[in-house]
């Protein structure tokens, strides 16, 4: 039954996506189709409605709309320029200073805004004129911008990690947040190494003069209010001062006040931001609710057990099983956005990896790191296409350089996959796991 159910789900899902049906409806219809082998239609529909409601009724889920709103407020609140200046003061003496600054600022702004595409658009636009004046190749600059932008999705606050927490059965958000720092930094460092190597080959120089503690001091003071969001929200969640949901509300208030202090927000902008955030939140929350149907169908029909048995029939070596899972996720990530992919693959693979002792926090970070790569790979690759548009170049021109960044990022994925301490060290030190 499990094999037939899985085949029906995959075929129906593929057909609906090809026809352009929204992903949330596609997942719901495919899940109901898979259960019809054993459950009558009228009972399936009622059960699907119940599971959707259950999926959307989690208190933790409230954090996602708040973090979306906070990210949108930050995007309009004048944060990018201050972060770019701060990172430039630190990394400006490396070859290809503007390109390297782009990488570092993407990590910070992506973490604050919660959007890789927003980071690529905001930070990429900020450094574009300087790169053009200094003779940077547009394709090189765009590849560095696009490749580094998803790193912020691993560095908290992260909606992807909250989504994983919900669908994985309540994995600690605080542990996931704290665990996300090292993988996010690994992604960033990998991109910096590749960017510096390309810059040396191209002859791109650093900023003029010697390193200045005075400039760093001024840039740091200017950026402290923006960086304070991460300290206040994540520090409060990890210390147990407030929950992830309460922390998300704090981030909204913090972002709103900061935007008005910087004089980049007004009442009209705030209203438009509220409307757009509500639309985006509705889509995400409904998608999570509908995915709960799929999780229930998979559990009811025994699909995870079937896949687990299939993998174990190939090998019982956990390292090879992890390699196979990574390959599957990499392929799937090229066609799917991060959130729906998390919702689909967590109930499939989490039971398998926990059987041989992997901690859910470790697997969650492997999953999110892996699927974030899909943000910068064709044909979906939304973040990559944003970077290409900002850089005024083409996919054909960018891809030769993107391949170099892919190598660095994939080495990071291997490290995160096979060295659990990288994901679990900080949460363990904080007593969260």
JOSUL-V870758 format. One record per pair of residues at least 4 apart in sequence whose ideal C-beta (glycine too) atoms are under 7 Angstrom apart, sorted by sequence separation. I is the first residue (numbers start at 1). J is the second residue. D is the distance in whole Angstrom. If there is no record, write none. Layout:
BEGIN
i->I j->J d->D
i->I j->J d->D
END
This chain:
BEGIN
i->1 j->5 d->6
i->2 j->6 d->6
i->3 j->7 d->6
i->4 j->8 d->6
i->5 j->9 d->6
i->6 j->10 d->6
i->7 j->11 d->6
i->8 j->12 d->6
i->9 j->13 d->6
i->10 j->14 d->6
i->11 j->15 d->6
i->12 j->16 d->6
i->13 j->17 d->6
i->14 j->18 d->6
i->15 j->19 d->6
i->17 j->21 d->7
i->21 j->25 d->5
i->22 j->26 d->7
i->23 j->27 d->6
i->24 j->28 d->7
i->25 j->29 d->6
i->26 j->30 d->6
i->27 j->31 d->6
i->28 j->32 d->7
i->29 j->33 d->6
i->30 j->34 d->7
i->31 j->35 d->7
i->32 j->36 d->7
i->35 j->39 d->5
i->39 j->43 d->5
i->40 j->44 d->7
i->41 j->45 d->6
i->42 j->46 d->7
i->43 j->47 d->6
i->44 j->48 d->6
i->45 j->49 d->7
i->46 j->50 d->7
i->47 j->51 d->6
i->48 j->52 d->6
i->49 j->53 d->7
i->50 j->54 d->6
i->51 j->55 d->6
i->52 j->56 d->7
i->53 j->57 d->6
i->62 j->66 d->7
i->63 j->67 d->6
i->64 j->68 d->6
i->65 j->69 d->6
i->66 j->70 d->6
i->67 j->71 d->6
i->68 j->72 d->7
i->69 j->73 d->6
i->70 j->74 d->6
i->71 j->75 d->6
i->72 j->76 d->7
i->73 j->77 d->6
i->79 j->83 d->6
i->80 j->84 d->6
i->81 j->85 d->7
i->82 j->86 d->6
i->83 j->87 d->6
i->84 j->88 d->6
i->85 j->89 d->7
i->87 j->91 d->6
i->88 j->92 d->5
i->96 j->100 d->6
i->97 j->101 d->6
i->98 j->102 d->6
i->99 j->103 d->7
i->100 j->104 d->7
i->101 j->105 d->6
i->102 j->106 d->6
i->104 j->108 d->7
i->105 j->109 d->6
i->106 j->110 d->5
i->107 j->111 d->6
i->108 j->112 d->6
i->109 j->113 d->6
i->115 j->119 d->7
i->116 j->120 d->6
i->117 j->121 d->6
i->118 j->122 d->6
i->119 j->123 d->6
i->120 j->124 d->5
i->121 j->125 d->6
i->122 j->126 d->7
i->123 j->127 d->7
i->124 j->128 d->6
i->127 j->131 d->6
i->128 j->132 d->6
i->129 j->133 d->6
i->130 j->134 d->6
i->132 j->136 d->7
i->136 j->140 d->6
i->137 j->141 d->7
i->138 j->142 d->6
i->139 j->143 d->6
i->140 j->144 d->7
i->141 j->145 d->6
i->142 j->146 d->6
i->143 j->147 d->6
i->144 j->148 d->6
i->145 j->149 d->7
i->151 j->155 d->7
i->154 j->158 d->6
i->158 j->162 d->7
i->159 j->163 d->6
i->160 j->164 d->7
i->161 j->165 d->6
i->162 j->166 d->7
i->163 j->167 d->6
i->164 j->168 d->6
i->172 j->176 d->7
i->173 j->177 d->6
i->174 j->178 d->6
i->175 j->179 d->6
i->176 j->180 d->6
i->180 j->184 d->6
i->181 j->185 d->6
i->182 j->186 d->6
i->183 j->187 d->7
i->184 j->188 d->7
i->185 j->189 d->6
i->186 j->190 d->6
i->187 j->191 d->7
i->188 j->192 d->6
i->189 j->193 d->6
i->190 j->194 d->7
i->191 j->195 d->6
i->192 j->196 d->6
i->193 j->197 d->6
i->194 j->198 d->6
i->195 j->199 d->6
i->196 j->200 d->6
i->197 j->201 d->7
i->198 j->202 d->6
i->212 j->216 d->7
i->213 j->217 d->6
i->214 j->218 d->7
i->215 j->219 d->6
i->216 j->220 d->6
i->217 j->221 d->6
i->218 j->222 d->6
i->219 j->223 d->6
i->220 j->224 d->6
i->223 j->227 d->5
i->224 j->228 d->6
i->227 j->231 d->7
i->228 j->232 d->6
i->229 j->233 d->6
i->230 j->234 d->5
i->231 j->235 d->5
i->232 j->236 d->6
i->233 j->237 d->7
i->234 j->238 d->6
i->235 j->239 d->6
i->242 j->246 d->4
i->243 j->247 d->7
i->244 j->248 d->6
i->245 j->249 d->7
i->246 j->250 d->7
i->247 j->251 d->6
i->248 j->252 d->7
i->249 j->253 d->7
i->250 j->254 d->6
i->251 j->255 d->6
i->252 j->256 d->6
i->253 j->257 d->6
i->254 j->258 d->6
i->255 j->259 d->6
i->256 j->260 d->7
i->257 j->261 d->6
i->258 j->262 d->6
i->265 j->269 d->5
i->267 j->271 d->6
i->268 j->272 d->7
i->269 j->273 d->6
i->270 j->274 d->6
i->271 j->275 d->7
i->272 j->276 d->6
i->273 j->277 d->6
i->274 j->278 d->6
i->275 j->279 d->7
i->276 j->280 d->6
i->277 j->281 d->6
i->278 j->282 d->6
i->279 j->283 d->7
i->280 j->284 d->6
i->281 j->285 d->6
i->282 j->286 d->6
i->283 j->287 d->6
i->284 j->288 d->7
i->285 j->289 d->6
i->286 j->290 d->6
i->287 j->291 d->6
i->291 j->295 d->6
i->292 j->296 d->6
i->293 j->297 d->6
i->294 j->298 d->6
i->295 j->299 d->6
i->296 j->300 d->6
i->297 j->301 d->6
i->302 j->306 d->6
i->303 j->307 d->6
i->304 j->308 d->6
i->305 j->309 d->6
i->306 j->310 d->6
i->307 j->311 d->6
i->308 j->312 d->6
i->309 j->313 d->6
i->312 j->316 d->6
i->317 j->321 d->7
i->318 j->322 d->6
i->319 j->323 d->7
i->320 j->324 d->6
i->321 j->325 d->6
i->322 j->326 d->6
i->323 j->327 d->7
i->324 j->328 d->6
i->325 j->329 d->6
i->326 j->330 d->6
i->327 j->331 d->7
i->328 j->332 d->6
i->329 j->333 d->6
i->332 j->336 d->6
i->336 j->340 d->6
i->337 j->341 d->7
i->338 j->342 d->6
i->339 j->343 d->7
i->340 j->344 d->6
i->341 j->345 d->6
i->342 j->346 d->6
i->344 j->348 d->7
i->345 j->349 d->6
i->346 j->350 d->5
i->349 j->353 d->6
i->350 j->354 d->6
i->351 j->355 d->7
i->354 j->358 d->6
i->358 j->362 d->6
i->360 j->364 d->6
i->361 j->365 d->7
i->362 j->366 d->7
i->363 j->367 d->6
i->364 j->368 d->6
i->365 j->369 d->6
i->366 j->370 d->6
i->367 j->371 d->6
i->368 j->372 d->6
i->373 j->377 d->6
i->377 j->381 d->5
i->381 j->385 d->6
i->382 j->386 d->6
i->383 j->387 d->6
i->384 j->388 d->6
i->385 j->389 d->6
i->386 j->390 d->6
i->387 j->391 d->6
i->393 j->397 d->5
i->394 j->398 d->7
i->395 j->399 d->6
i->398 j->402 d->6
i->399 j->403 d->6
i->401 j->405 d->7
i->402 j->406 d->6
i->403 j->407 d->7
i->405 j->409 d->6
i->406 j->410 d->6
i->407 j->411 d->7
i->408 j->412 d->7
i->409 j->413 d->7
i->410 j->414 d->7
i->411 j->415 d->7
i->412 j->416 d->6
i->413 j->417 d->6
i->414 j->418 d->6
i->415 j->419 d->5
i->420 j->424 d->5
i->421 j->425 d->5
i->424 j->428 d->5
i->425 j->429 d->6
i->426 j->430 d->6
i->16 j->21 d->4
i->21 j->26 d->5
i->36 j->41 d->6
i->39 j->44 d->5
i->56 j->61 d->7
i->74 j->79 d->5
i->92 j->97 d->5
i->110 j->115 d->7
i->113 j->118 d->5
i->131 j->136 d->4
i->136 j->141 d->5
i->153 j->158 d->6
i->156 j->161 d->7
i->165 j->170 d->7
i->171 j->176 d->6
i->199 j->204 d->4
i->236 j->241 d->4
i->237 j->242 d->7
i->242 j->247 d->5
i->259 j->264 d->5
i->260 j->265 d->5
i->265 j->270 d->6
i->298 j->303 d->4
i->315 j->320 d->5
i->336 j->341 d->4
i->353 j->358 d->4
i->358 j->363 d->5
i->376 j->381 d->6
i->388 j->393 d->6
i->393 j->398 d->6
i->427 j->432 d->4
i->428 j->433 d->6
i->91 j->97 d->7
i->94 j->100 d->5
i->110 j->116 d->6
i->113 j->119 d->6
i->165 j->171 d->5
i->236 j->242 d->5
i->259 j->265 d->4
i->298 j->304 d->6
i->315 j->321 d->7
i->354 j->360 d->7
i->374 j->380 d->6
i->375 j->381 d->6
i->388 j->394 d->7
i->416 j->422 d->6
i->427 j->433 d->5
i->153 j->160 d->5
i->164 j->171 d->7
i->237 j->244 d->6
i->375 j->382 d->6
i->376 j->383 d->5
i->388 j->395 d->6
i->415 j->422 d->6
i->416 j->423 d->6
i->36 j->44 d->6
i->165 j->173 d->5
i->242 j->250 d->7
i->333 j->341 d->6
i->375 j->383 d->4
i->376 j->384 d->4
i->17 j->26 d->5
i->35 j->44 d->5
i->88 j->97 d->7
i->91 j->100 d->5
i->92 j->101 d->7
i->110 j->119 d->4
i->332 j->341 d->6
i->424 j->433 d->6
i->16 j->26 d->4
i->91 j->101 d->6
i->109 j->119 d->5
i->131 j->141 d->5
i->237 j->247 d->5
i->311 j->321 d->5
i->350 j->360 d->7
i->353 j->363 d->5
i->388 j->398 d->6
i->162 j->173 d->6
i->165 j->176 d->6
i->236 j->247 d->5
i->32 j->44 d->5
i->161 j->173 d->7
i->164 j->176 d->7
i->13 j->26 d->6
i->16 j->29 d->6
i->32 j->45 d->7
i->88 j->101 d->5
i->91 j->104 d->5
i->106 j->119 d->5
i->109 j->122 d->6
i->311 j->324 d->6
i->332 j->345 d->7
i->350 j->363 d->6
i->13 j->27 d->7
i->16 j->30 d->7
i->87 j->101 d->5
i->106 j->120 d->7
i->109 j->123 d->5
i->233 j->247 d->5
i->236 j->250 d->7
i->161 j->176 d->4
i->32 j->48 d->5
i->161 j->177 d->6
i->329 j->345 d->6
i->12 j->29 d->6
i->13 j->30 d->4
i->84 j->101 d->6
i->87 j->104 d->4
i->106 j->123 d->5
i->233 j->250 d->6
i->378 j->395 d->7
i->12 j->30 d->4
i->87 j->105 d->5
i->105 j->123 d->5
i->232 j->250 d->7
i->233 j->251 d->5
i->158 j->177 d->7
i->161 j->180 d->6
i->28 j->48 d->7
i->157 j->177 d->7
i->9 j->30 d->5
i->12 j->33 d->5
i->84 j->105 d->5
i->87 j->108 d->7
i->102 j->123 d->6
i->124 j->145 d->4
i->156 j->177 d->4
i->346 j->367 d->7
i->9 j->31 d->7
i->83 j->105 d->5
i->102 j->124 d->7
i->158 j->180 d->6
i->229 j->251 d->6
i->232 j->254 d->6
i->345 j->367 d->7
i->9 j->33 d->7
i->156 j->180 d->5
i->325 j->349 d->5
i->8 j->33 d->5
i->9 j->34 d->4
i->83 j->108 d->5
i->102 j->127 d->5
i->120 j->145 d->5
i->155 j->180 d->6
i->229 j->254 d->5
i->342 j->367 d->6
i->8 j->34 d->5
i->83 j->109 d->5
i->101 j->127 d->6
i->120 j->146 d->6
i->154 j->180 d->5
i->155 j->181 d->6
i->229 j->255 d->7
i->5 j->34 d->4
i->80 j->109 d->6
i->98 j->127 d->5
i->120 j->149 d->4
i->154 j->183 d->5
i->155 j->184 d->4
i->342 j->371 d->6
i->79 j->109 d->7
i->119 j->149 d->5
i->154 j->184 d->4
i->341 j->371 d->5
i->5 j->37 d->6
i->98 j->130 d->5
i->99 j->131 d->7
i->4 j->37 d->6
i->79 j->112 d->6
i->98 j->131 d->5
i->116 j->149 d->4
i->119 j->152 d->5
i->151 j->184 d->5
i->154 j->187 d->6
i->225 j->258 d->6
i->338 j->371 d->5
i->116 j->150 d->4
i->338 j->372 d->6
i->1 j->37 d->6
i->98 j->134 d->7
i->116 j->152 d->6
i->151 j->187 d->4
i->338 j->374 d->7
i->373 j->409 d->6
i->1 j->38 d->7
i->99 j->136 d->7
i->116 j->153 d->6
i->151 j->188 d->5
i->333 j->370 d->6
i->338 j->375 d->7
i->74 j->112 d->5
i->75 j->113 d->5
i->98 j->136 d->7
i->318 j->356 d->4
i->329 j->367 d->7
i->333 j->371 d->5
i->336 j->374 d->7
i->74 j->113 d->5
i->84 j->123 d->6
i->106 j->145 d->7
i->110 j->149 d->6
i->148 j->188 d->6
i->330 j->370 d->6
i->333 j->373 d->6
i->334 j->374 d->5
i->103 j->144 d->6
i->107 j->148 d->7
i->110 j->151 d->6
i->111 j->152 d->4
i->307 j->348 d->6
i->311 j->352 d->6
i->329 j->370 d->4
i->333 j->374 d->3
i->71 j->113 d->4
i->80 j->122 d->4
i->84 j->126 d->5
i->99 j->141 d->6
i->102 j->144 d->6
i->106 j->148 d->4
i->110 j->152 d->2
i->329 j->371 d->6
i->71 j->114 d->4
i->75 j->118 d->5
i->80 j->123 d->6
i->84 j->127 d->6
i->102 j->145 d->5
i->106 j->149 d->5
i->109 j->152 d->7
i->110 j->153 d->6
i->114 j->157 d->6
i->148 j->191 d->4
i->304 j->347 d->6
i->308 j->351 d->7
i->330 j->373 d->6
i->334 j->377 d->5
i->337 j->380 d->7
i->370 j->413 d->6
i->71 j->115 d->6
i->107 j->151 d->5
i->111 j->155 d->4
i->114 j->158 d->7
i->147 j->191 d->5
i->304 j->348 d->6
i->308 j->352 d->4
i->326 j->370 d->6
i->333 j->377 d->7
i->336 j->380 d->7
i->369 j->413 d->6
i->81 j->126 d->6
i->99 j->144 d->5
i->103 j->148 d->4
i->106 j->151 d->7
i->107 j->152 d->5
i->111 j->156 d->7
i->114 j->159 d->5
i->303 j->348 d->7
i->307 j->352 d->7
i->334 j->379 d->7
i->335 j->380 d->6
i->68 j->114 d->7
i->80 j->126 d->5
i->102 j->148 d->7
i->106 j->152 d->6
i->334 j->380 d->6
i->67 j->114 d->5
i->71 j->118 d->7
i->75 j->122 d->6
i->144 j->191 d->7
i->304 j->351 d->4
i->308 j->355 d->7
i->369 j->416 d->5
i->107 j->155 d->6
i->299 j->347 d->7
i->304 j->352 d->7
i->298 j->347 d->5
i->294 j->344 d->7
i->298 j->348 d->7
i->366 j->416 d->6
i->144 j->195 d->5
i->365 j->416 d->6
i->366 j->417 d->5
i->287 j->339 d->6
i->291 j->343 d->3
i->295 j->347 d->4
i->287 j->340 d->6
i->284 j->339 d->6
i->288 j->343 d->7
i->287 j->343 d->7
i->177 j->234 d->6
i->140 j->198 d->6
i->362 j->420 d->5
i->365 j->423 d->4
i->177 j->237 d->6
i->178 j->238 d->6
i->177 j->238 d->7
i->359 j->420 d->7
i->362 j->423 d->5
i->140 j->202 d->7
i->361 j->423 d->6
i->362 j->424 d->6
i->174 j->237 d->5
i->361 j->424 d->6
i->174 j->238 d->5
i->137 j->202 d->7
i->359 j->424 d->6
i->361 j->427 d->6
i->136 j->204 d->6
i->173 j->244 d->4
i->361 j->433 d->6
i->359 j->433 d->7
i->157 j->233 d->6
i->107 j->184 d->7
i->157 j->234 d->7
i->156 j->234 d->5
i->107 j->188 d->4
i->162 j->244 d->7
i->104 j->188 d->7
i->103 j->188 d->6
i->326 j->413 d->7
i->103 j->191 d->5
i->103 j->192 d->5
i->67 j->157 d->5
i->68 j->159 d->7
i->326 j->417 d->6
i->67 j->159 d->6
i->100 j->192 d->6
i->103 j->195 d->6
i->157 j->251 d->7
i->64 j->159 d->5
i->100 j->195 d->5
i->322 j->417 d->6
i->99 j->195 d->5
i->100 j->196 d->6
i->64 j->162 d->6
i->63 j->162 d->5
i->96 j->195 d->6
i->319 j->418 d->7
i->96 j->196 d->6
i->99 j->199 d->6
i->95 j->196 d->5
i->60 j->162 d->7
i->94 j->196 d->6
i->96 j->198 d->7
i->96 j->199 d->3
i->95 j->199 d->4
i->60 j->165 d->6
i->61 j->166 d->6
i->95 j->200 d->5
i->99 j->204 d->7
i->60 j->166 d->6
i->58 j->166 d->6
i->96 j->204 d->4
i->95 j->204 d->6
i->97 j->206 d->5
i->95 j->205 d->7
i->97 j->207 d->5
i->95 j->206 d->6
i->94 j->206 d->6
i->60 j->173 d->7
i->93 j->206 d->5
i->92 j->206 d->6
i->93 j->207 d->7
i->112 j->226 d->7
i->92 j->207 d->4
i->112 j->229 d->6
i->93 j->211 d->5
i->112 j->230 d->7
i->111 j->230 d->6
i->166 j->288 d->6
i->167 j->291 d->7
i->163 j->288 d->6
i->89 j->215 d->5
i->90 j->216 d->7
i->89 j->216 d->4
i->167 j->295 d->6
i->89 j->219 d->4
i->86 j->219 d->5
i->85 j->219 d->5
i->86 j->220 d->6
i->85 j->222 d->6
i->86 j->223 d->4
i->82 j->222 d->5
i->83 j->223 d->6
i->82 j->223 d->5
i->83 j->226 d->6
i->82 j->226 d->5
i->79 j->226 d->5
i->167 j->342 d->6
i->163 j->339 d->6
i->167 j->343 d->6
i->70 j->248 d->7
i->77 j->255 d->6
i->160 j->338 d->5
i->164 j->342 d->5
i->168 j->346 d->5
i->73 j->252 d->7
i->160 j->339 d->7
i->163 j->342 d->5
i->167 j->346 d->5
i->163 j->343 d->7
i->167 j->347 d->7
i->63 j->244 d->5
i->67 j->248 d->5
i->70 j->251 d->4
i->74 j->255 d->5
i->77 j->258 d->6
i->63 j->245 d->4
i->66 j->248 d->3
i->70 j->252 d->5
i->73 j->255 d->4
i->77 j->259 d->3
i->160 j->342 d->6
i->164 j->346 d->6
i->168 j->350 d->6
i->179 j->361 d->5
i->183 j->365 d->5
i->62 j->245 d->5
i->66 j->249 d->5
i->69 j->252 d->5
i->73 j->256 d->6
i->76 j->259 d->7
i->60 j->244 d->6
i->67 j->251 d->6
i->78 j->262 d->4
i->60 j->245 d->6
i->63 j->248 d->4
i->66 j->251 d->7
i->70 j->255 d->5
i->77 j->262 d->6
i->176 j->361 d->6
i->180 j->365 d->6
i->59 j->245 d->6
i->66 j->252 d->5
i->73 j->259 d->6
i->78 j->264 d->4
i->175 j->361 d->5
i->179 j->365 d->6
i->183 j->369 d->5
i->77 j->264 d->5
i->76 j->264 d->6
i->77 j->265 d->6
i->176 j->364 d->6
i->76 j->265 d->6
i->171 j->360 d->4
i->171 j->361 d->6
i->168 j->360 d->5
i->238 j->430 d->6
i->76 j->269 d->6
i->171 j->364 d->6
i->168 j->364 d->6
i->76 j->273 d->6
i->73 j->273 d->6
i->164 j->364 d->4
i->72 j->273 d->5
i->161 j->364 d->7
i->164 j->367 d->6
i->198 j->401 d->7
i->72 j->276 d->6
i->164 j->368 d->6
i->72 j->277 d->5
i->198 j->404 d->7
i->161 j->368 d->6
i->69 j->277 d->4
i->160 j->368 d->5
i->68 j->277 d->5
i->194 j->404 d->5
i->194 j->405 d->5
i->65 j->277 d->7
i->68 j->280 d->5
i->68 j->281 d->5
i->154 j->368 d->6
i->191 j->405 d->6
i->194 j->408 d->5
i->153 j->368 d->7
i->154 j->369 d->6
i->193 j->408 d->6
i->65 j->281 d->4
i->64 j->281 d->7
i->191 j->408 d->6
i->154 j->372 d->7
i->190 j->408 d->4
i->153 j->372 d->5
i->190 j->409 d->5
i->64 j->284 d->6
i->65 j->285 d->7
i->64 j->285 d->7
i->190 j->411 d->6
i->150 j->372 d->4
i->187 j->409 d->6
i->190 j->412 d->5
i->61 j->285 d->6
i->150 j->375 d->5
i->187 j->412 d->5
i->150 j->376 d->6
i->186 j->412 d->4
i->61 j->288 d->7
i->56 j->285 d->6
i->147 j->376 d->6
i->186 j->415 d->6
i->146 j->376 d->5
i->186 j->416 d->7
i->56 j->288 d->7
i->55 j->288 d->6
i->56 j->289 d->4
i->150 j->383 d->6
i->183 j->416 d->5
i->55 j->289 d->4
i->149 j->383 d->5
i->55 j->291 d->7
i->186 j->422 d->7
i->52 j->289 d->4
i->55 j->292 d->3
i->146 j->383 d->6
i->52 j->290 d->6
i->54 j->292 d->6
i->146 j->384 d->4
i->149 j->387 d->7
i->183 j->422 d->6
i->52 j->292 d->6
i->182 j->422 d->5
i->183 j->423 d->6
i->51 j->292 d->5
i->52 j->293 d->6
i->146 j->387 d->3
i->182 j->423 d->7
i->51 j->293 d->5
i->145 j->387 d->4
i->182 j->425 d->7
i->179 j->423 d->5
i->182 j->426 d->7
i->48 j->293 d->5
i->51 j->296 d->5
i->142 j->387 d->5
i->145 j->390 d->7
i->179 j->424 d->6
i->181 j->426 d->6
i->142 j->388 d->6
i->145 j->391 d->7
i->179 j->426 d->6
i->178 j->426 d->5
i->179 j->427 d->5
i->142 j->391 d->3
i->178 j->427 d->5
i->141 j->391 d->6
i->142 j->393 d->5
i->175 j->427 d->4
i->178 j->430 d->6
i->138 j->391 d->5
i->138 j->392 d->6
i->139 j->393 d->5
i->178 j->432 d->6
i->138 j->393 d->4
i->143 j->398 d->5
i->147 j->402 d->6
i->142 j->398 d->5
i->175 j->432 d->4
i->139 j->397 d->4
i->143 j->401 d->4
i->147 j->405 d->4
i->174 j->432 d->5
i->175 j->433 d->5
i->116 j->375 d->5
i->139 j->398 d->5
i->143 j->402 d->5
i->172 j->432 d->6
i->32 j->293 d->7
i->140 j->401 d->5
i->172 j->433 d->7
i->24 j->286 d->5
i->28 j->290 d->4
i->31 j->293 d->4
i->35 j->297 d->5
i->128 j->390 d->7
i->139 j->401 d->6
i->143 j->405 d->6
i->147 j->409 d->7
i->24 j->287 d->4
i->27 j->290 d->5
i->31 j->294 d->4
i->34 j->297 d->5
i->120 j->383 d->5
i->124 j->387 d->6
i->128 j->391 d->7
i->23 j->287 d->7
i->27 j->291 d->6
i->28 j->293 d->6
i->35 j->300 d->7
i->117 j->382 d->6
i->121 j->386 d->5
i->125 j->390 d->6
i->24 j->290 d->5
i->31 j->297 d->5
i->35 j->301 d->7
i->117 j->383 d->5
i->120 j->386 d->5
i->124 j->390 d->4
i->27 j->294 d->6
i->34 j->301 d->7
i->116 j->383 d->4
i->120 j->387 d->5
i->124 j->391 d->7
i->117 j->386 d->5
i->121 j->390 d->6
i->120 j->390 d->6
i->5 j->301 d->4
i->6 j->303 d->5
i->5 j->303 d->6
i->2 j->301 d->5
i->1 j->301 d->6
i->2 j->302 d->4
i->2 j->303 d->5
i->3 j->306 d->6
i->2 j->306 d->4
i->27 j->340 d->7
i->23 j->340 d->5
END
